[in-house]
Amino acid sequence: MKKILLFTLVLLTITPLLTLAQKKAITGIVTDAASNAPMPGVSVHIKGSNLGTSTNAKGIYTISAAATDELIISYTGYKP
């Protein structure tokens, strides 16, 4: 009986942690602040990792990231 109770307790503790670690597809569009024009070729990567992507011709990007990940967006001539 104690083993079943312990197993249940461990399972209930681990399950929420697994859902936090799940990655989801994040999609966005990068535009110039002054002209509001889409910006192609902008680098988008996850801080602290080597995972990244770049925007397409319409300034749209999609990246797989966890809810706790921070995205770094950079482009030549602009501050990240």
Biopython code that builds the backbone (N, CA, C, O; Angstrom):
import numpy as np
from Bio.PDB.StructureBuilder import StructureBuilder

atoms = [
    (1, "MET", "N", (0.816, -1.190, 0.000)),
    (1, "MET", "CA", (0.000, 0.000, 0.000)),
    (1, "MET", "C", (0.866, 1.263, 0.000)),
    (1, "MET", "O", (0.551, 2.244, -0.674)),
    (2, "LYS", "N", (1.959, 1.223, 0.764)),
    (2, "LYS", "CA", (2.841, 2.376, 0.817)),
    (2, "LYS", "C", (3.498, 2.637, -0.532)),
    (2, "LYS", "O", (3.733, 3.787, -0.901)),
    (3, "LYS", "N", (3.799, 1.548, -1.281)),
    (3, "LYS", "CA", (4.421, 1.713, -2.591)),
    (3, "LYS", "C", (3.465, 2.391, -3.569)),
    (3, "LYS", "O", (3.883, 3.234, -4.362)),
    (4, "ILE", "N", (2.207, 2.032, -3.514)),
    (4, "ILE", "CA", (1.209, 2.630, -4.407)),
    (4, "ILE", "C", (1.033, 4.110, -4.064)),
    (4, "ILE", "O", (0.948, 4.951, -4.958)),
    (5, "LEU", "N", (0.979, 4.418, -2.796)),
    (5, "LEU", "CA", (0.838, 5.805, -2.364)),
    (5, "LEU", "C", (2.054, 6.626, -2.774)),
    (5, "LEU", "O", (1.910, 7.752, -3.250)),
    (6, "LEU", "N", (3.245, 6.074, -2.593)),
    (6, "LEU", "CA", (4.466, 6.764, -2.983)),
    (6, "LEU", "C", (4.514, 6.976, -4.490)),
    (6, "LEU", "O", (4.863, 8.062, -4.953)),
    (7, "PHE", "N", (4.166, 5.942, -5.260)),
    (7, "PHE", "CA", (4.152, 6.064, -6.714)),
    (7, "PHE", "C", (3.169, 7.146, -7.159)),
    (7, "PHE", "O", (3.494, 7.947, -8.036)),
    (8, "THR", "N", (1.989, 7.183, -6.576)),
    (8, "THR", "CA", (0.989, 8.187, -6.917)),
    (8, "THR", "C", (1.491, 9.585, -6.592)),
    (8, "THR", "O", (1.297, 10.510, -7.381)),
    (9, "LEU", "N", (2.126, 9.749, -5.452)),
    (9, "LEU", "CA", (2.658, 11.041, -5.053)),
    (9, "LEU", "C", (3.746, 11.513, -6.018)),
    (9, "LEU", "O", (3.774, 12.681, -6.405)),
    (10, "VAL", "N", (4.638, 10.606, -6.403)),
    (10, "VAL", "CA", (5.694, 10.953, -7.355)),
    (10, "VAL", "C", (5.099, 11.321, -8.705)),
    (10, "VAL", "O", (5.535, 12.291, -9.325)),
    (11, "LEU", "N", (4.125, 10.573, -9.164)),
    (11, "LEU", "CA", (3.474, 10.845, -10.438)),
    (11, "LEU", "C", (2.792, 12.205, -10.434)),
    (11, "LEU", "O", (2.894, 12.953, -11.406)),
    (12, "LEU", "N", (2.110, 12.526, -9.367)),
    (12, "LEU", "CA", (1.431, 13.819, -9.270)),
    (12, "LEU", "C", (2.422, 14.980, -9.185)),
    (12, "LEU", "O", (2.099, 16.098, -9.587)),
    (13, "THR", "N", (3.597, 14.733, -8.676)),
    (13, "THR", "CA", (4.617, 15.764, -8.575)),
    (13, "THR", "C", (5.302, 16.001, -9.919)),
    (13, "THR", "O", (5.594, 17.145, -10.269)),
    (14, "ILE", "N", (5.557, 14.949, -10.665)),
    (14, "ILE", "CA", (6.291, 15.053, -11.919)),
    (14, "ILE", "C", (5.421, 15.563, -13.068)),
    (14, "ILE", "O", (5.924, 16.285, -13.928)),
    (15, "THR", "N", (4.165, 15.221, -13.110)),
    (15, "THR", "CA", (3.289, 15.564, -14.228)),
    (15, "THR", "C", (3.257, 17.065, -14.528)),
    (15, "THR", "O", (3.402, 17.431, -15.695)),
    (16, "PRO", "N", (3.076, 17.953, -13.550)),
    (16, "PRO", "CA", (3.087, 19.386, -13.880)),
    (16, "PRO", "C", (4.431, 19.859, -14.436)),
    (16, "PRO", "O", (4.461, 20.759, -15.275)),
    (17, "LEU", "N", (5.528, 19.278, -13.991)),
    (17, "LEU", "CA", (6.840, 19.663, -14.497)),
    (17, "LEU", "C", (7.004, 19.282, -15.960)),
    (17, "LEU", "O", (7.633, 20.010, -16.727)),
    (18, "LEU", "N", (6.444, 18.151, -16.346)),
    (18, "LEU", "CA", (6.534, 17.717, -17.739)),
    (18, "LEU", "C", (5.744, 18.634, -18.657)),
    (18, "LEU", "O", (6.168, 18.885, -19.785)),
    (19, "THR", "N", (4.621, 19.133, -18.206)),
    (19, "THR", "CA", (3.827, 20.022, -19.046)),
    (19, "THR", "C", (4.505, 21.366, -19.222)),
    (19, "THR", "O", (4.331, 21.999, -20.263)),
    (20, "LEU", "N", (5.272, 21.826, -18.242)),
    (20, "LEU", "CA", (6.000, 23.079, -18.380)),
    (20, "LEU", "C", (7.132, 22.970, -19.383)),
    (20, "LEU", "O", (7.454, 23.947, -20.060)),
    (21, "ALA", "N", (7.733, 21.809, -19.488)),
    (21, "ALA", "CA", (8.881, 21.621, -20.368)),
    (21, "ALA", "C", (8.488, 21.414, -21.824)),
    (21, "ALA", "O", (9.363, 21.375, -22.690)),
    (22, "GLN", "N", (7.211, 21.282, -22.115)),
    (22, "GLN", "CA", (6.781, 21.037, -23.478)),
    (22, "GLN", "C", (7.005, 22.269, -24.335)),
    (22, "GLN", "O", (6.766, 23.398, -23.908)),
    (23, "LYS", "N", (7.467, 22.028, -25.545)),
    (23, "LYS", "CA", (7.696, 23.117, -26.476)),
    (23, "LYS", "C", (6.487, 23.280, -27.379)),
    (23, "LYS", "O", (5.792, 22.318, -27.706)),
    (24, "LYS", "N", (6.257, 24.521, -27.772)),
    (24, "LYS", "CA", (5.153, 24.846, -28.667)),
    (24, "LYS", "C", (5.685, 25.684, -29.814)),
    (24, "LYS", "O", (6.720, 26.339, -29.687)),
    (25, "ALA", "N", (4.986, 25.665, -30.920)),
    (25, "ALA", "CA", (5.368, 26.491, -32.064)),
    (25, "ALA", "C", (4.950, 27.933, -31.785)),
    (25, "ALA", "O", (3.775, 28.221, -31.560)),
    (26, "ILE", "N", (5.925, 28.825, -31.806)),
    (26, "ILE", "CA", (5.685, 30.252, -31.610)),
    (26, "ILE", "C", (5.829, 30.912, -32.971)),
    (26, "ILE", "O", (6.850, 30.747, -33.638)),
    (27, "THR", "N", (4.817, 31.656, -33.385)),
    (27, "THR", "CA", (4.838, 32.347, -34.667)),
    (27, "THR", "C", (4.655, 33.836, -34.426)),
    (27, "THR", "O", (3.873, 34.249, -33.569)),
    (28, "GLY", "N", (5.381, 34.631, -35.187)),
    (28, "GLY", "CA", (5.261, 36.082, -35.051)),
    (28, "GLY", "C", (5.681, 36.780, -36.323)),
    (28, "GLY", "O", (6.116, 36.144, -37.283)),
    (29, "ILE", "N", (5.548, 38.071, -36.321)),
    (29, "ILE", "CA", (5.977, 38.891, -37.454)),
    (29, "ILE", "C", (6.836, 40.026, -36.923)),
    (29, "ILE", "O", (6.498, 40.662, -35.924)),
    (30, "VAL", "N", (7.945, 40.272, -37.598)),
    (30, "VAL", "CA", (8.860, 41.347, -37.218)),
    (30, "VAL", "C", (8.665, 42.486, -38.202)),
    (30, "VAL", "O", (8.769, 42.304, -39.415)),
    (31, "THR", "N", (8.381, 43.667, -37.659)),
    (31, "THR", "CA", (8.182, 44.859, -38.489)),
    (31, "THR", "C", (9.084, 45.984, -38.007)),
    (31, "THR", "O", (9.492, 46.011, -36.846)),
    (32, "ASP", "N", (9.387, 46.896, -38.891)),
    (32, "ASP", "CA", (10.158, 48.076, -38.557)),
    (32, "ASP", "C", (9.266, 49.026, -37.754)),
    (32, "ASP", "O", (8.121, 49.277, -38.132)),
    (33, "ALA", "N", (9.792, 49.550, -36.650)),
    (33, "ALA", "CA", (8.988, 50.414, -35.782)),
    (33, "ALA", "C", (8.588, 51.713, -36.474)),
    (33, "ALA", "O", (7.490, 52.220, -36.242)),
    (34, "ALA", "N", (9.455, 52.258, -37.315)),
    (34, "ALA", "CA", (9.174, 53.543, -37.955)),
    (34, "ALA", "C", (8.181, 53.414, -39.112)),
    (34, "ALA", "O", (7.231, 54.191, -39.211)),
    (35, "SER", "N", (8.408, 52.430, -39.983)),
    (35, "SER", "CA", (7.574, 52.317, -41.190)),
    (35, "SER", "C", (6.509, 51.238, -41.091)),
    (35, "SER", "O", (5.608, 51.182, -41.928)),
    (36, "ASN", "N", (6.598, 50.376, -40.077)),
    (36, "ASN", "CA", (5.685, 49.249, -39.895)),
    (36, "ASN", "C", (5.767, 48.239, -41.042)),
    (36, "ASN", "O", (4.855, 47.436, -41.238)),
    (37, "ALA", "N", (6.881, 48.287, -41.802)),
    (37, "ALA", "CA", (7.074, 47.360, -42.921)),
    (37, "ALA", "C", (7.650, 46.040, -42.393)),
    (37, "ALA", "O", (8.456, 46.049, -41.463)),
    (38, "PRO", "N", (7.243, 44.911, -42.976)),
    (38, "PRO", "CA", (7.808, 43.621, -42.552)),
    (38, "PRO", "C", (9.306, 43.561, -42.869)),
    (38, "PRO", "O", (9.770, 44.132, -43.856)),
    (39, "MET", "N", (10.053, 42.851, -42.005)),
    (39, "MET", "CA", (11.502, 42.768, -42.163)),
    (39, "MET", "C", (11.935, 41.333, -42.454)),
    (39, "MET", "O", (11.904, 40.490, -41.556)),
    (40, "PRO", "N", (12.336, 41.041, -43.691)),
    (40, "PRO", "CA", (12.818, 39.697, -44.021)),
    (40, "PRO", "C", (14.265, 39.493, -43.554)),
    (40, "PRO", "O", (15.035, 40.451, -43.486)),
    (41, "GLY", "N", (14.629, 38.255, -43.236)),
    (41, "GLY", "CA", (16.001, 37.922, -42.895)),
    (41, "GLY", "C", (16.422, 38.260, -41.484)),
    (41, "GLY", "O", (17.618, 38.267, -41.190)),
    (42, "VAL", "N", (15.480, 38.542, -40.603)),
    (42, "VAL", "CA", (15.801, 38.846, -39.212)),
    (42, "VAL", "C", (16.053, 37.539, -38.470)),
    (42, "VAL", "O", (15.314, 36.570, -38.643)),
    (43, "SER", "N", (17.098, 37.512, -37.643)),
    (43, "SER", "CA", (17.428, 36.315, -36.874)),
    (43, "SER", "C", (16.594, 36.260, -35.597)),
    (43, "SER", "O", (16.475, 37.251, -34.878)),
    (44, "VAL", "N", (16.018, 35.087, -35.326)),
    (44, "VAL", "CA", (15.248, 34.847, -34.107)),
    (44, "VAL", "C", (15.811, 33.573, -33.496)),
    (44, "VAL", "O", (15.779, 32.511, -34.117)),
    (45, "HIS", "N", (16.337, 33.684, -32.255)),
    (45, "HIS", "CA", (16.864, 32.484, -31.609)),
    (45, "HIS", "C", (16.493, 32.469, -30.135)),
    (45, "HIS", "O", (16.124, 33.491, -29.557)),
    (46, "ILE", "N", (16.600, 31.283, -29.540)),
    (46, "ILE", "CA", (16.282, 31.099, -28.136)),
    (46, "ILE", "C", (17.531, 31.432, -27.325)),
    (46, "ILE", "O", (18.610, 30.897, -27.580)),
    (47, "LYS", "N", (17.370, 32.320, -26.348)),
    (47, "LYS", "CA", (18.495, 32.745, -25.513)),
    (47, "LYS", "C", (19.117, 31.540, -24.807)),
    (47, "LYS", "O", (18.419, 30.715, -24.218)),
    (48, "GLY", "N", (20.453, 31.461, -24.882)),
    (48, "GLY", "CA", (21.174, 30.393, -24.215)),
    (48, "GLY", "C", (21.209, 29.082, -24.970)),
    (48, "GLY", "O", (21.646, 28.071, -24.421)),
    (49, "SER", "N", (20.761, 29.073, -26.213)),
    (49, "SER", "CA", (20.801, 27.845, -27.012)),
    (49, "SER", "C", (21.271, 28.188, -28.416)),
    (49, "SER", "O", (21.440, 29.358, -28.756)),
    (50, "ASN", "N", (21.478, 27.159, -29.225)),
    (50, "ASN", "CA", (21.854, 27.387, -30.618)),
    (50, "ASN", "C", (20.668, 27.176, -31.556)),
    (50, "ASN", "O", (20.850, 27.073, -32.769)),
    (51, "LEU", "N", (19.468, 27.112, -31.013)),
    (51, "LEU", "CA", (18.261, 26.939, -31.824)),
    (51, "LEU", "C", (17.773, 28.295, -32.313)),
    (51, "LEU", "O", (17.633, 29.237, -31.534)),
    (52, "GLY", "N", (17.520, 28.380, -33.596)),
    (52, "GLY", "CA", (17.052, 29.644, -34.136)),
    (52, "GLY", "C", (16.461, 29.493, -35.518)),
    (52, "GLY", "O", (16.448, 28.408, -36.100)),
    (53, "THR", "N", (15.970, 30.612, -36.028)),
    (53, "THR", "CA", (15.367, 30.664, -37.353)),
    (53, "THR", "C", (15.511, 32.086, -37.864)),
    (53, "THR", "O", (16.102, 32.932, -37.192)),
    (54, "SER", "N", (14.985, 32.351, -39.027)),
    (54, "SER", "CA", (14.963, 33.717, -39.541)),
    (54, "SER", "C", (13.603, 33.989, -40.176)),
    (54, "SER", "O", (12.870, 33.067, -40.533)),
    (55, "THR", "N", (13.286, 35.262, -40.305)),
    (55, "THR", "CA", (11.989, 35.635, -40.868)),
    (55, "THR", "C", (11.996, 35.438, -42.385)),
    (55, "THR", "O", (13.034, 35.522, -43.041)),
    (56, "ASN", "N", (10.802, 35.174, -42.914)),
    (56, "ASN", "CA", (10.678, 34.992, -44.363)),
    (56, "ASN", "C", (10.500, 36.363, -45.036)),
    (56, "ASN", "O", (10.684, 37.397, -44.394)),
    (57, "ALA", "N", (10.149, 36.368, -46.303)),
    (57, "ALA", "CA", (10.012, 37.610, -47.071)),
    (57, "ALA", "C", (8.935, 38.531, -46.514)),
    (57, "ALA", "O", (8.972, 39.738, -46.750)),
    (58, "LYS", "N", (7.973, 37.974, -45.774)),
    (58, "LYS", "CA", (6.898, 38.778, -45.184)),
    (58, "LYS", "C", (7.174, 39.112, -43.722)),
    (58, "LYS", "O", (6.303, 39.650, -43.039)),
    (59, "GLY", "N", (8.379, 38.798, -43.230)),
    (59, "GLY", "CA", (8.747, 39.097, -41.853)),
    (59, "GLY", "C", (8.208, 38.114, -40.833)),
    (59, "GLY", "O", (8.246, 38.387, -39.633)),
    (60, "ILE", "N", (7.704, 36.967, -41.289)),
    (60, "ILE", "CA", (7.081, 35.987, -40.411)),
    (60, "ILE", "C", (8.098, 34.915, -40.011)),
    (60, "ILE", "O", (8.894, 34.464, -40.834)),
    (61, "TYR", "N", (8.060, 34.515, -38.735)),
    (61, "TYR", "CA", (8.922, 33.438, -38.253)),
    (61, "TYR", "C", (8.097, 32.448, -37.449)),
    (61, "TYR", "O", (7.037, 32.788, -36.924)),
    (62, "THR", "N", (8.594, 31.216, -37.355)),
    (62, "THR", "CA", (8.029, 30.172, -36.505)),
    (62, "THR", "C", (9.197, 29.447, -35.855)),
    (62, "THR", "O", (10.150, 29.051, -36.526)),
    (63, "ILE", "N", (9.108, 29.278, -34.530)),
    (63, "ILE", "CA", (10.160, 28.596, -33.787)),
    (63, "ILE", "C", (9.520, 27.756, -32.692)),
    (63, "ILE", "O", (8.503, 28.146, -32.118)),
    (64, "SER", "N", (10.105, 26.619, -32.408)),
    (64, "SER", "CA", (9.612, 25.747, -31.350)),
    (64, "SER", "C", (10.316, 26.117, -30.051)),
    (64, "SER", "O", (11.536, 25.992, -29.943)),
    (65, "ALA", "N", (9.540, 26.575, -29.060)),
    (65, "ALA", "CA", (10.122, 27.041, -27.799)),
    (65, "ALA", "C", (9.203, 26.697, -26.638)),
    (65, "ALA", "O", (7.995, 26.532, -26.806)),
    (66, "ALA", "N", (9.800, 26.592, -25.459)),
    (66, "ALA", "CA", (9.029, 26.379, -24.234)),
    (66, "ALA", "C", (8.484, 27.720, -23.746)),
    (66, "ALA", "O", (8.964, 28.781, -24.144)),
    (67, "ALA", "N", (7.493, 27.655, -22.892)),
    (67, "ALA", "CA", (6.869, 28.871, -22.378)),
    (67, "ALA", "C", (7.851, 29.734, -21.588)),
    (67, "ALA", "O", (7.674, 30.948, -21.495)),
    (68, "THR", "N", (8.864, 29.123, -21.031)),
    (68, "THR", "CA", (9.841, 29.865, -20.230)),
    (68, "THR", "C", (11.032, 30.371, -21.041)),
    (68, "THR", "O", (11.875, 31.087, -20.501)),
    (69, "ASP", "N", (11.121, 30.016, -22.322)),
    (69, "ASP", "CA", (12.236, 30.451, -23.165)),
    (69, "ASP", "C", (12.118, 31.930, -23.506)),
    (69, "ASP", "O", (11.019, 32.473, -23.619)),
    (70, "GLU", "N", (13.273, 32.572, -23.667)),
    (70, "GLU", "CA", (13.316, 33.973, -24.066)),
    (70, "GLU", "C", (13.837, 34.046, -25.494)),
    (70, "GLU", "O", (14.881, 33.471, -25.806)),
    (71, "LEU", "N", (13.114, 34.751, -26.363)),
    (71, "LEU", "CA", (13.529, 34.884, -27.753)),
    (71, "LEU", "C", (14.378, 36.134, -27.921)),
    (71, "LEU", "O", (14.056, 37.192, -27.379)),
    (72, "ILE", "N", (15.459, 36.006, -28.671)),
    (72, "ILE", "CA", (16.325, 37.133, -29.004)),
    (72, "ILE", "C", (16.153, 37.393, -30.500)),
    (72, "ILE", "O", (16.351, 36.504, -31.328)),
    (73, "ILE", "N", (15.783, 38.624, -30.824)),
    (73, "ILE", "CA", (15.552, 39.001, -32.216)),
    (73, "ILE", "C", (16.627, 40.018, -32.590)),
    (73, "ILE", "O", (16.770, 41.052, -31.937)),
    (74, "SER", "N", (17.388, 39.710, -33.658)),
    (74, "SER", "CA", (18.479, 40.603, -34.031)),
    (74, "SER", "C", (18.545, 40.794, -35.538)),
    (74, "SER", "O", (18.164, 39.924, -36.321)),
    (75, "TYR", "N", (19.042, 41.967, -35.912)),
    (75, "TYR", "CA", (19.171, 42.333, -37.314)),
    (75, "TYR", "C", (20.268, 43.382, -37.427)),
    (75, "TYR", "O", (20.410, 44.234, -36.550)),
    (76, "THR", "N", (21.027, 43.325, -38.483)),
    (76, "THR", "CA", (22.129, 44.263, -38.665)),
    (76, "THR", "C", (21.609, 45.704, -38.640)),
    (76, "THR", "O", (20.677, 46.056, -39.363)),
    (77, "GLY", "N", (22.228, 46.520, -37.795)),
    (77, "GLY", "CA", (21.839, 47.924, -37.692)),
    (77, "GLY", "C", (20.788, 48.206, -36.642)),
    (77, "GLY", "O", (20.442, 49.365, -36.414)),
    (78, "TYR", "N", (20.276, 47.181, -36.002)),
    (78, "TYR", "CA", (19.256, 47.321, -34.963)),
    (78, "TYR", "C", (19.777, 46.727, -33.659)),
    (78, "TYR", "O", (20.621, 45.831, -33.681)),
    (79, "LYS", "N", (19.289, 47.213, -32.536)),
    (79, "LYS", "CA", (19.634, 46.625, -31.244)),
    (79, "LYS", "C", (18.829, 45.343, -31.071)),
    (79, "LYS", "O", (17.656, 45.291, -31.442)),
    (80, "PRO", "N", (19.461, 44.288, -30.498)),
    (80, "PRO", "CA", (18.717, 43.031, -30.268)),
    (80, "PRO", "C", (17.570, 43.222, -29.281)),
    (80, "PRO", "O", (16.850, 42.269, -28.980)),
]
sb = StructureBuilder()
sb.init_structure("model")
sb.init_model(0)
sb.init_chain("A")
sb.init_seg("    ")
for serial, (resi, resn, name, xyz) in enumerate(atoms, 1):
    if name == "N":
        sb.init_residue(resn, " ", resi, " ")
    sb.init_atom(name, np.array(xyz, "f"), 0.0, 1.0, " ", f" {name:<3s}", serial, name[0])
structure = sb.get_structure()
